[in-house]
Each structure stands twice: as structure tokens, then as C-alpha cells.
Amino acid sequence: MYLFKTKAKTYEDEEYEGGSYATMFSVLEMDLSEATIEEDEVTIDVYGLCSVIDIKVPKGWNIEMKGTSSKAVVDNGLASEEPESEEEEVEKIVDEFEEKPTVIINYKLTCAVLSVNEKKDKEELEEEVDVEAEDVEIVEEVSDESIIVEVDDSDEDQTTTVKDSDEVVKEEETE
């Protein structure tokens, strides 16, 4: 049980047999990306009250999540997505025929977050940062706190309005 703690649990090159974890006002980061499972399936029971539970698993593990939550977020980042290319579709079909362990996650959450994702390596993280950086365009840096920039993108034309103490200084439309 974790109470008012931040705990990182890493399972490296060891067999993982499942377990039960209770967190209250805590953060639990479980890294199973280097663990192995000898059985066909293991069960993880988690209880979270005002906590964050983040579980990293190796690529290819099957994850089944079930439980109850109130004012909580449950994110299975491994939920299958539609393949974007023919190559991804073939890879997905081949993956389905390989025997992979199943992790059953039973949860009961109140005002908590449960997130399950594959652990990304350094190169994948750098690629994500590069893609996000390409989408950002700095037009002008402003240090005056009284200037407010409003962007209205509710229609195809985007309107940017710059205000200084509720007085419109500049209004610009872009397509």
C-alpha cells in the first residue's frame, strides 16, 4: 500500500507473477517493460484514491482492463488502432498469431488516473518531440502581461485578435 508516496517499481529480467497495489494520494509508476511472464496470463489488481498509476509494458503484451471508476481516467494506450499502411496491417496480422501473455488489470478508482502504455525508447521519444516542434510557429514573443491573444478557429478561416486592456490592437484573418 502506498500512502502519500511517489514510488517507481521496476521489474528487470525477472518473472512477473501479478500482484495487488493500493494507492492513496500517491503516484505509482510500474515498469514491466523488461519483465517476463511464464504463465499465459497474470492479474494485476489496483485500487486508487486520488492517485496516478502508470504501468509500462513490453510491446506485444495483451492487456485486458475491467473495473469501476468514479471521477477517474482510465487509459489503455495499447487499444488497437486501425493500421495506417499495408505494412502495418500485415504486421498486425502476424502479431495476432504469436503467443503473447495476457495481463488482466482489475481496477477500482476514485479521483484517480490509470494509464497502461508501452515503454518508449529514447529514439521514439525524440521523434515525438521533433514532430511536435515542427507544428509550432513562433510569430512574435511578447513579454507584456496586459496583452491578450485570442484565436478563433471555429470555422475554416482562423481569426487572431490581439487586445491590450480590452482594446483591439490588431485583428488578422488567415486561411
C-alpha positions as CSV (number, residue, x, y, z in Angstrom):
1,M,0.0,0.0,0.0
2,Y,1.2,3.5,-0.9
3,L,0.0,6.5,1.1
4,F,1.3,10.0,0.2
5,K,4.2,8.5,-1.7
6,T,5.8,8.5,-5.1
7,K,7.1,5.1,-6.0
8,A,8.8,3.7,-9.1
9,K,8.8,-0.1,-9.3
10,T,10.9,-1.6,-12.0
11,Y,11.0,-5.3,-12.8
12,E,14.1,-6.1,-14.8
13,D,14.9,-9.5,-16.2
14,E,12.7,-11.2,-13.7
15,E,9.4,-13.1,-13.8
16,Y,6.4,-11.1,-13.0
17,E,3.5,-13.0,-11.4
18,G,1.0,-10.2,-10.9
19,G,0.0,-8.5,-7.7
20,S,-2.2,-6.2,-5.8
21,Y,-1.5,-2.5,-5.3
22,A,-3.4,0.1,-3.3
23,T,-2.5,3.8,-3.7
24,M,-4.0,6.7,-1.8
25,F,-2.8,10.3,-2.6
26,S,0.2,8.7,-4.3
27,V,2.0,8.1,-7.6
28,L,2.9,4.6,-8.6
29,E,5.0,4.0,-11.7
30,M,5.4,0.4,-12.6
31,D,7.9,-0.6,-15.3
32,L,7.3,-4.1,-16.6
33,S,9.0,-3.5,-19.9
34,E,11.9,-5.8,-19.1
35,A,9.9,-8.4,-17.1
36,T,8.8,-11.8,-18.3
37,I,5.6,-13.8,-17.8
38,E,5.9,-17.6,-17.7
39,E,2.1,-18.2,-17.4
40,D,-0.4,-17.5,-20.2
41,E,-1.9,-14.7,-18.1
42,V,-1.4,-12.8,-14.9
43,T,-3.7,-10.5,-12.9
44,I,-2.9,-7.0,-11.5
45,D,-5.4,-5.6,-9.0
46,V,-5.2,-1.9,-8.5
47,Y,-7.1,0.4,-6.1
48,G,-6.5,4.1,-6.5
49,L,-7.8,7.0,-4.5
50,C,-6.7,10.5,-5.6
51,S,-3.7,8.8,-7.2
52,V,-1.8,8.2,-10.5
53,I,-1.0,4.7,-11.5
54,D,1.2,4.4,-14.6
55,I,2.1,0.9,-16.0
56,K,4.6,0.4,-18.8
57,V,4.6,-3.0,-20.5
58,P,6.6,-4.6,-23.3
59,K,5.5,-4.4,-26.9
60,G,3.0,-7.2,-27.7
61,W,1.5,-8.0,-24.3
62,N,-2.2,-8.3,-24.5
63,I,-3.9,-6.1,-21.9
64,E,-7.5,-6.6,-20.6
65,M,-8.8,-3.9,-18.3
66,K,-12.0,-4.1,-16.3
67,G,-13.3,-2.4,-13.2
68,T,-15.1,0.6,-11.7
69,S,-14.2,4.2,-11.6
70,S,-15.7,7.4,-10.3
71,K,-14.3,10.8,-11.4
72,A,-11.3,8.9,-12.8
73,V,-9.4,8.4,-16.1
74,V,-8.6,5.0,-17.5
75,D,-6.3,5.0,-20.4
76,N,-5.4,1.8,-22.3
77,G,-2.8,3.2,-24.6
78,L,-2.5,-0.2,-26.2
79,A,-6.0,-0.4,-27.5
80,S,-5.7,-1.4,-31.2
81,E,-5.9,1.3,-33.8
82,E,-6.6,0.9,-37.5
83,P,-3.4,0.3,-39.4
84,E,-2.3,3.3,-41.4
85,S,-0.4,1.3,-44.1
86,E,-0.5,-2.1,-45.7
87,E,2.8,-2.9,-44.0
88,E,1.3,-2.1,-40.6
89,E,-1.8,-4.3,-41.4
90,V,0.5,-7.3,-42.2
91,E,2.5,-6.8,-39.0
92,K,-0.8,-6.7,-37.0
93,I,-2.0,-10.0,-38.5
94,V,1.4,-11.7,-37.8
95,D,1.3,-10.3,-34.3
96,E,-2.1,-11.9,-33.7
97,F,-0.7,-15.4,-34.4
98,E,2.2,-15.1,-32.0
99,E,1.6,-16.4,-28.4
100,K,1.8,-13.4,-26.1
101,P,1.0,-13.2,-22.4
102,T,-2.2,-11.6,-21.3
103,V,-2.3,-9.2,-18.4
104,I,-5.7,-8.7,-16.7
105,I,-5.9,-5.4,-14.9
106,N,-8.8,-5.2,-12.4
107,Y,-9.3,-1.7,-11.1
108,K,-11.3,0.4,-8.6
109,L,-10.5,4.1,-9.0
110,T,-11.9,7.2,-7.3
111,C,-10.5,10.6,-8.5
112,A,-7.5,8.7,-10.0
113,V,-5.7,8.0,-13.2
114,L,-4.7,4.6,-14.5
115,S,-2.6,4.5,-17.6
116,V,-1.1,1.5,-19.4
117,N,1.3,2.0,-22.3
118,E,4.3,0.5,-24.0
119,K,7.6,1.9,-22.8
120,K,9.1,4.1,-25.5
121,D,12.8,4.0,-26.2
122,K,14.9,7.2,-26.4
123,E,14.6,7.4,-30.2
124,E,10.8,7.2,-30.2
125,L,10.6,10.0,-27.6
126,E,13.0,12.2,-29.7
127,E,10.9,11.6,-32.8
128,E,7.7,12.7,-31.0
129,V,9.4,15.9,-29.8
130,D,10.7,16.6,-33.3
131,V,7.2,16.2,-34.8
132,E,5.6,18.4,-32.1
133,A,8.3,21.1,-32.6
134,E,7.6,21.2,-36.4
135,D,4.0,22.1,-35.6
136,V,5.0,25.2,-33.6
137,E,5.5,28.6,-35.2
138,I,6.6,31.5,-33.1
139,V,5.3,34.7,-34.7
140,E,6.3,37.2,-32.1
141,E,7.4,37.0,-28.5
142,V,5.6,39.4,-26.1
143,S,6.5,40.0,-22.5
144,D,3.7,42.4,-21.6
145,E,1.2,40.7,-19.4
146,S,-1.6,43.1,-20.3
147,I,-1.7,41.8,-23.9
148,I,-4.2,39.0,-24.6
149,V,-4.1,36.9,-27.8
150,E,-7.4,35.2,-28.8
151,V,-7.5,32.6,-31.6
152,D,-10.9,31.7,-33.1
153,D,-10.6,28.6,-35.2
154,S,-14.3,27.6,-35.1
155,D,-14.6,27.9,-38.9
156,E,-12.2,27.4,-41.8
157,D,-10.8,30.9,-41.6
158,Q,-8.8,31.5,-38.4
159,T,-9.1,34.9,-36.8
160,T,-6.4,36.1,-34.4
161,T,-7.2,39.1,-32.2
162,V,-4.6,40.9,-30.1
163,K,-6.1,43.0,-27.3
164,D,-4.4,45.5,-24.9
165,S,-6.7,46.1,-21.9
166,D,-9.8,45.2,-23.9
167,E,-8.9,47.5,-26.8
168,V,-8.3,45.7,-30.1
169,V,-4.8,46.4,-31.3
170,K,-4.6,44.0,-34.3
171,E,-7.0,41.6,-35.9
172,E,-5.8,39.2,-38.6
173,E,-7.6,36.6,-40.7
174,T,-5.8,33.6,-42.1
175,E,-6.9,30.7,-44.2
